[in-house]
């Protein structure tokens, strides 16, 4: 094919001249990179590692906006629940009640506790209310800590009184009377997870005597447990470093092959952590898998560069030329791959979850820095270092992988079989991916293993009680005192009945039930008076009577606000699995839709409590996933198409991404991994990182086609060589995160690492088998009709 003159490809040759100018001043550029590295290193001490609960919440979601409005008055999602269980008898003994009271005081003394939202059977707010023969309403706490030891008769009376009060018996004392709960809310602006967790664990240790079991659950405990594994994270980091060094030694067995990629990953990590510090962001313990992945990705790019450098040395005696040719061969596809990584990371910011937004900002910049710290710096470093004395690389077991793949895809007929198998696998993948749930697929917390103390405690409490997971539904009227209107109370009572039709609802608490109970009390405890009066003033009188019967201020605060304009209905569930939350929200929306406008001035708002907050997080994760993945696919498709000036190139990469992503969702469906705020960024990152392999393979086939001028030979050689690099870099990436799977006691980190491992393997398969097969079968023009100009730049013939 006749060569074209240089001026026909001005943009390409401008890049070529840039390559040459870069290699005219390697020491100056490396010095500049070193100085920037020192600058970033000085920023590292400012980085802090902690979790911020508010970062998990999609602040723009209507549920979270409601949560922020009511958390100080009715409570939020930062709930601590302590269960005191007796192994013999019931809790109505002097020893058990004294223990519950001591622990209630201890919980009430925790840092950042909302003292108005502490509840237990021995707390002063839990009171017996009765009417005297004179017609007065009196109340007193069920338990008097100053009253001394109670007689058997007094204990029996206390038991009967508690059982008679549905606001205590069920919510705070289990139906079998073997467990009592202590509930408390933390003020979100004063969260100190470490101290809170430490104090609770001290309390558990001192109160866990023979005959008693102490269970603790709730968001603050969950985060507290996560903090306990910071030392383990350092251990995982050290093991990961050792494994990666061992892999480099096994693969290269040369100083350059080990030290140069290691230097690249160290510099890249310094830049990345320095960027976090400059942004003023924190490192969240639960999100550390992604920084590890970026570091491993930096090393994998370094490995590919060193591997290609040694290949060039086998053909060129001049090591400066070998380094420059390595740069010219890998910088463009490498940069495209890095930008793909960054796109997958940056698009996570589209969602409304602050944690993912912060991650997107610093991780995308960290990934982009690889272009300078690895793709540019490593070839320049190799050009200024002395030429290696030994330029040949010995064969090892890893080097047979590429040859094996080349044997599988050895001609067009074999390639068609591979594509057919891929199509069948894709159909099966679509079927299994339909089983993926939004939210959690198991009870308890997915952050920890089911056998962990936290999940064991959650199960024990939920097995004994109506449920520790609360859904808040807020009723708002348009006038002061509007909640006292009989039509409003009757509507709320009907809403409660509707929600209780769900068998998963263990109970409810709200102002309608309180009005009915006080009305009955004032009518000689006659069950026929468990009803809502038809007179607003009479309702106000019942509320006033209840409030005045308690010497504790704010007796109605858990039900209504001080203006009696807003009321909170609480529904109890045993778990916050995705299906449970979906059904709870759907049931509430169904009633709202059926009754909208029936009561003038009444608005029902969703949703608060742990169920409402989790529902918002699940919906935000789903919406983010719905937007991010198509955008990742579209942008990578467009970039590849523009870079190679070929629609077929974009289509090939789209096919590779579709294959790997569909099978990833199939894996999630089989392993019961839900789509939530933790897994969405993992998937987006996996797509961006994984497509690198297909880009490298496609570019190498194109390069070999120039030399071989035979498609079959070009594919075979490309798979044998680049397939080798892909297999090893995939193993390197897996090595960078596999220790999370093996050593981490945080299940989320382990599952995230395993999910990324699956994505890396699937993308490697797509690159080493599907891309070559696609080329052999469809023979795209941008590969089959290529030529090199006088500057050795590759173009597609028109």
N, C-alpha and C positions, 0 to 999 in steps of 0.2 A: 504494500500500500504506500502510495506517495506520501511523503511527510508534508505537513502543512507549515507554513511560515509562522514565526513566533508571534507576529502582530495579530494573528487571527484569534488568539486566546489571551487577550491583555490581562484579564483578571487573574487567570491561572498563572501567568508568567510574572505578574506582580508578586504573587505569593512565592513563586520560585526565587525571585530576586531577594525577597525578604528572608528566605531560608539561607541564602548565601551570605547576606549581610549579618545575620545572627551568628553564623559560624566564623565571621571575620573578627568578632570581638567576644569570644567565649568567656575569657577571664573577667571582663568588665561586667558581663551579664550575671555570671555566677557570684561575683562580689556583691552586686546589687541584691540578688536573691538572699545571700547570707545576711546582709544588713537588715533586710525586711524580716528575716527569720528571727534575728536578735530582738527586733522591735516587738514582734508578736510574743516572743518568749517572755519579755518583761511584763506582758499583760496577763499571763497565765495565773499568777497568784490572786488576781481579782475574781476568778471564776469560783462560784459556789455551787454545791450540789445539794438540792433540796426539792421537795414537792410542794406545789401551791395548789390547794383545792380549787380555787377560782379559775385556774388555768385549764381545768378539765371541763368547764361549763361553757356551752355556746351562749354567750351573753346576749346575743340578738334574738334568741328563741323566746317565744312568748311565755313558755313554762318557766324559763330561768328568770325572766323579768318579774313574773309573779313570785317566784322563789325569793328574789332579792327584796321584794316589797314586804313579804310576810315573815321572813326568817327571824326577825327580832321579836315579833309578837307571837306567832304561832309555832315557830321552829323551822329549821331547815333540814339539810341532809347530813350535817355533821353530828350524828347521833351516836352516843355511847350507850350500849345496852349491856348490863351486867346481870347474869343469871346466877342466883344462889340456889343450889339444888341439894336436898337432903336425900341420903341413900336409904334411910329407914324412917318410917312414920311420915309426918308432914311438917310444914314450916311453923305450925302453931305450937312451938315449944319455946321456953325462955331462952335456951341457948341459940336457937335459930333466929329468933326475933332480935336478940341482942347483936348477933352477927350482921343481920341485914341492916340494922340501924347504924352500926359502926361503919359499914361499907357505904351506906347512903351519905353519911357525913364525909367520908373520904372522897367520894365522887363529887360531892358539892364543893369540896375544897380544891379541886383540880384547877390548874391554871387556865384562864380563859373560859370558865364555865358560865353558862347563863343560869343564874341562881333561880330565876323565875320559872325555868323549864326543867326542874329536877322532880322526879316522881318515883315513889316506891310505897309499899304498904305501910312502912313505918315513918314516912315523911309527914311533916305537919300538914301538908296540903291534902293528904288522904284522910277523909273525915267521915265519921258516922253522923248522919243528920236525922233528927226525929222531932216529933211534935209532942210537947208536954200536955198534961191534962188541962192546963190553963189556956191552951191554944197557942202557946209560943213555940217557935222553931228554934231548937238548939243544935249545936254540933260540937264534936270533940274529936281529936285525933284517935285513930284506932289504937295507936301504940303510944304509951307515955314512958319515955326513957327514965323519968325521975320517979316512977311509981314503984320501983322495986320489983322483986320476983312475983310473977302472977300465979295465982292458984289454978288448979285444974279447971275449976268452974269458970274462972275469968278467961282462961284460954279457950274453953269451949264456947263461951259467949262471943269472944272475939272472932272465932272461926265462923259462927253463925252470922254475925254482923257483916263480915267481909263477903260471905257467900251471897248475902241479900243485896249487895251493891254491885250491879253489873258494870259500873265504871272502875271497879277495883278487881272483882273476881272475873278473870278472863284476861283483861289487859295487863294487870300487875301481879296477879296470883294465878298460877296454872289451874286448869279444871281438876287435875288430880291432887292439887294442893301440895305438890312436892317441890315446886320451884317458885321463887319470887323474883321479879325483875326490878332493877334500878335503872331508870332511864334519865338521860341528861343530854343537853344540847351545848355545843361549843359555839362561842361567838366567832364568826369567820374572820373578823379582823384581828383576832388575838390567838390564832392557832399556833400552838407550840407542840408539834406532834411528838418530838423526842421526849420532852419532859412529861407530857400527858401519858405516853406509853410507859415510860419508866415508873411513874407513880402508880399506875394501874397494875403493873407487873409486881411491884413491891407489895401492894395491897393483896393481890392474889396469893403471893407467896406466904404472907402472914396469916391469911384467913383460910387457906386450904388445909384445914385440919381433918382428922379422921371423921368420916360420916358426912362430909360435905364436898361438893364439887362446885367450882367457880368457873363460869363461862363468860367470855367477853367478846362482843362483836361490835360492828359499827365502823364507819369510814375512818375516824381518827385512829382506831386500832389497826386497820388495814394499812394505812400509810406508815404507822409506827413500825409494823412488822417489816415493811419494805426497807426502812432505814436500818434495820438490824443486820442487813446483808451487805452493807457497804464494804466491810472487810473482805467479804467473799468476792466482791467485784474486783478488788485488787488482786486477789488470788487468781481469779479467772484471767485477768489481764496478763499476769506473769506466765501462766500456763500457755496462753495463746501465743505470747511472744516466743516461748521456747519451741512450741510446735512449728511456728512459721520459720524460725531459724533452722530447725531440723529439716524441714522440707526444702529450704534453699540449699542447704549443704548436700542433701540427698540428690537434688535435681542437678545442680551445677558442679559442685565439688571444686569450686574456684572462688578465690577471694572476691573478685569483681561480682560474680553471680550472687554472693551472699551479702557483701557489704553495701553495694550500690543500691539495690532495692530497699535494704533496711534504712539507709540514709534517706532515701526518698520518702519512706513512710514516716520517719521521725520528723522531717521538715514539714511534710504535709499536715501531720497531726498538730505541730506547733502553730502553724498558720490557722488551722481550724479552731483550736481551743482559744487562740488569741482573738479570733473573730467573735466568738461567743462572749468573751470579756468586753470587747469594744461595744457590742450591742447592749451590754448590761443584762444579758440573759443568764438563767441558771441551767445547770445540767440536772435533768430529772432522772432519778435512779431507774425509773421504769422505761426510759427511752434510750438507754445506753447502747442497745444493740445496733442502732443505726450509725452512731459515730464509729463503732468498731467496724461496721461494714464498710464505711467510707475509707477508713484506714487500710483495710484489707484490699479494697479496690485500688487504692494508690499503689500498694505493693504489687498487685497483679499487673498493673500497667508497667511498673518498673521491670517486672520479670519478662514481660513480652519484649520490652525494648532491649534488655540485655541479651535475651535469646536471639533476637534478630541481629544484634550487633555481632554476635559470634558467627551467625550464618554469613553475614557480610564479610567478616574477617577470613572466612574460608575461601572467598572469591577475590578479595582485594588485599594486597599486602599493606597498603597504607591505612593505618587505623583511624586517622583523621577523616579520610574519605568514607570509611565504613561507618563511622559515627554519623556523618552527615547524611549518608544514604539511609541509615536507619531512621534518622529524624524525618527525612522526606517521605519515607514509606509509611511511617506510623503516626506522624503528627496529625495528618488530616483525618483519617478514620478514628484515631484516638480522641481527637478533639470532639468529633461528632459524637462518639460514645460518651464522653464526659458531659457534654451538653445535654445528651439524652438523660443521663443520671440526674443532672441538675434540674431538668424540666420536671421529671417525676417527683423530685423533692419540693420544688418551688410551688407546684400546683396544689400541694397539700394545704397551702395558705388560703385557698379558695373557701374552705369551710370556715365555720364560725367558732371553732374551738381554739382558744388562745394557745394552748400547749402545742398543737400541731402547727399553728401559725409561726410561733417562735422557732420550732424545729425546722420548718420550711425555709425561714430566712437564713439561719446560720448554716444549716446543712447544705443548702444549694450553693452558697458561696464557698463553703469548705470544698464541695465537690469540684466547683469551677477552678479552684486554686490548683487542682491536680494538673491542669494544663501547663502551669508555670513550674510548679514544684517537681513534677515528674516528666511530663511529655517534653518539656523544654530543657529542664535542668539536667536530666539523666544523660541524654545524648551529648550535651555540652560537657558534662563532667567526664564522660568516656573519651571525648576528644582531647581533653587536656591531660588526662592520666596517661602514664606510660602504656605502651602496647603490651597486652598480656603475652607471657612467654609461651603458654600453651593455649592454642586457639580452638582445638577440637573438644567437643563435649561428648563424654562417654554415654553409651546407651544405658537406659534403665527401664524398669517395668512401665513407668509412666509414658515412655516414648512409644510404646506399642499401641496405645489407645488410638492415636491419630491414624496409624497404618491400618488398624482394625476397622475403623469407620470408613476409610478409603476403600477397603475391600468390600464392605457392605454396599456402598454406592459406587459400583465400578462401571456401570453402563446405564443406558436410558431405561432398559427393561427393569433393572433392579430399582432404579429411581422411582419408576411408576408404582412398584410394589410398596416402597417406603411411603409415598404420598397417599396411597390407598389405605395403608395401615394407620397413617396419621389421621385421615378423614374419619375412619371408623372410631378411632380413639377419641377424636374430637366430639363425635356424636354421643359417645358414652360419657364423656366429660360434661357435656351440656346436661345430661340426665342427672348425674350426681350433683352437679353444681346447683340444681334446683332445690336441693335439701339444705342449702346454706341459710341460716337464720340471721335476722337482724337483732343484735344484742347478744346476750349470753345464752348458751344452750344447756347449761347445767346450773343447779342451785349453788349457793355460796359465791365466793369470788373467784374468777378465773385467774386472778393475779397469783393466787397460791394454790397448791395442790389440795385435792379433796381430803387428804389425810392430815393436812396442817391443822394446828390447834385452832386457828381462826375459823376455818370451815367446819371443824368438829363442833366448836362452840355455837356457830350459827345453826347447825343442824339440831343440836340439843335444844336450843331455845325455840326454834320453829316447830319441832316435834311436840313440845309441851304447850305452846301458846297459839293463839289464832294467827300470829305472824308478827315478825319484827320489822317487816318492810311496810312503810306507811305511804299511802296516797292521800294527798291533800287536795280537796276540791273546795274552792272558795266561792261563796255566795256574796254578791255585792249589790246593795240597793242604792237608789238615787237620793235618799233622804236620811237624815239623822234619825235613829230609832226604827228604821225600816225593817230590820230583822224581826221586830216584835209583831209585825203584821201577821194575823192568822193565815192569810193566803200564802204568804212567804214561807212560814213554818210548815204548812201542809205540803207545799211544793218540795221543800227540802226533805221532809219525811218520806215523800214519794220517791225522791232521788235515792235516798238511803235504801229503801225497799228494792228498787230496781238494781242497784249495785250488789245487794246481798243475794240476788238470784244467781250470781256467779259462784259456783261451788268452791272456788279458790279463795274467796273472801272469807277471812276468819272472824271478822267482826267489824263494828263501826262505832264511831263516837261523834256526837254532834249536838247542837243546841236543841233540836226537836226532842231527842230522848230525855234531855235534862228537864225540859219543860213538862213533859209527861210524868216523869218521876216525882217532881216537886208537886205537881197537881194531885197526884195520887197520895202523896204524903200528907197534904193538907186536907184530904178527905178520908182521914182515919185509915190510910193505907189500903183503901178499897181498890182492887184491880180494875173495876169498871171506870175509874177516873184516869186511867192511863190514856189520856187524849189531850189534844191541843185545844185550848179554849177558843171561843169565837170572838172574844173581845180583846183588842190590842192592849188596853189598859190593864186588863186582868193578867195578860201575859207578862206585862211589865212588872206587875206586882209579884208574880211568881219568881221572876228573875231577881227582883230586889230582895225578896224573902230569902232566896238561896244565898245571895251575896252577903246579906246581913247576918246570916246564921254562922258565917265563918269569920273568926277574928283575924284571919290572914287576908291582907289586901289583895285585890285582883283575883278573886275566886272564879270570875267568869272569863278571865283573860285567855284561857285555852280554848274558849268557844267563840267569843265575839270580841270585837275591838271596843275601845272605850266609848265610841259614839254609837255603838249598837247598830252600825251600818253595814259591817262586814262580818260574816260568820265563816268558820272553818269546819268542814266535815272531814273526818279522818277514817280511812278504810285500811284494814290490816291484811297483808298478804304474806305468804310463807317464803317467797323468793322473788328475785327480780330477773328471772329468765326472760328472754326476748318475747316468747309467746305469752307469758303471764302479763307482761307490761302491755303488749299489743292488745290483748283482750280487755284489760282494765280500761285503757284509754278509749277503745272502741265502744265499750259498754257505756261509759260516761258520755261520749259524744252522741251516742244513739239517743239517750234520754234528753240531752240538750236540744238536739234537732227536733225531737217529737214535741217538746214543750216550749220551744222558743216563742216568746211573746205572750204566753198564756197568763203570766203574772206581770202586771205593769211595774216597771222600774226595777225588775230583778234580772241580774246578769250572773251567769255561772261561768267561772273561769277555771281553766286547767293550767297547770297541775303542779303541786308542790310535794314536799316530802321526798324520801328516797326514791319512790316509784316515779314521781313526776320528774325529778332531776335526771334519773336514768333514762326515762322516756325521751327527754330532750336530747340527751347525749346520743341515744340510739338513732333518733330521727336525723340529727345533725351528721352523724357518721354515714348513714344511708345516703343522704343528699350529697355529701361530699364525695362518697364513692361513686354515685351516679354521675357526678360532674367530672371528677378528676380522671378516672380511667379513660373515658372517651376523648378527653382533651389530651392526655398523654399519648394515646394512639394517634390522634389527628396531628399533633405537633411533630411527633417523631416521623410520621409518614411524610409530612410536608417538608421537614428538614432533609430527610434522606432523598426525597424526590428532587429538591432544589440542588442539593450538593452534587448529585450524580446526573442532574438534568434528565431524569428518566422516571416515568410513571411506574414502570415495571420494578424499579429499585424500591420505591415506596411501597408497592403492593407486596413485594417479597418480605419486607420488614414487618408489614402489617400482618401477614400470614404467620410469621414467626411469633409475634407478640400475642396474636389470637390463640395460637396453639398452647403456648406456655401459660397464659393467663387463664384460659378455660380449664385446663387441667389443674391449675392452682386452686380454682374455686371448687373443682371436683374433690380435691384433697380436703379442702375445708369442710365440704359437705359430709365426707366420709368420716373425718376426724372430729366432727361436731365443733368446729371452730367458727364462731359467729363473727359477723361484720360489726365492729364497734370502733370507738375512737382510737383503740390501740392497734387494730389490725389494718385499718385503712392506710396509714402511712407506710406500713410494711409492704403492702401490695403495690402501692405506687412506686416505692423505691425499687422493689423487685423487678418491675417492668422496665424501669429506666436502666438499672444495672445490667439486667439480663440481655437486653438488646445489643449491648456492646459486642457480644460474641458473634452475633449474626452479621453485624456491620464489618467486623474484622474478617470474617470468613468471606463475605461477598467481595470485599475490597481485595483480598488475596487472590481469589479466583480471577478477578479482573486483571490483576497484575500478572499472574501466571499465563493468562491467555495471550498477553502481548508476546511473551517469550516462546510459548509452545505452539500457538496458532492452531491448537487442536483442543476442543472443548473437553473431551474426555480426559486427556492428559493434564490439562490445566486444573480440572476438578480434583483429579487424583493427587497431584502434587500439592495443591492448596490444602486439602484435607489432611494429608500426611504431615505437613509442616505447621500450618496455623491450627489444625486440629490438635496437634501436640500442645501448642501454647494455650489454646482454649481449655483443654482438659486440665492442664496444670494450674492455670489461673483460677479455674472453677474450684479445684481442690484447695487452692490458697484461700479463696473467699470462704469456703466452707470451714477451713481451719481457723479463719478469723472469728468465726461465730459458733463453732461446734462446742466449745467449752461451756457456753451458756446452756446448751442442751444437757451436757453431762454433769455439770457441777452446780448450776444455779438452783437454789431452793425457791426462787421466784418463778412460779409456773409460767407467768406471762412472758418473761424473758426467754425461758426455755422454748415455749411454743412459738414465739416470734422468730427465734433463731432457726427452729425447725422449719417454719413456714418459708423463711428466706432460703434455707438449704434446698427445699423442694423446688423453689422458683429458679434457683441457680442451676440445679440439675436439669430441669425441664428446658431452660433456655439454652444450656449447653447442648442438649440433644437436638433442639431445633436448629442450632447453628451448624452442628457437625453432620446432621443427616438430612434435615428438611431443606435447608438453603441449597446445598449441593444438588439434591434431587430436583428441586424446583428449577435450578439452572439447566440441568441436563434435559429435563422434559420440555420446558417452555422456551429455552434458548433466547433469553432477553438480548435485545440489540445492544444495550449499553455494556454488555460483557462480550458478546460474540463479535462485535464490530468495533474493536478498539485498536489504537495505534499509539506509538510513542513519537513525540516530536524531537527536535534536535537537542532539547534540554532534558530529555528523558521524562517529560510530563505526559501522562496518559490522557487520551481524549477518545470520544466516541465518533466514529465516522458518520457523516451526514449522508 
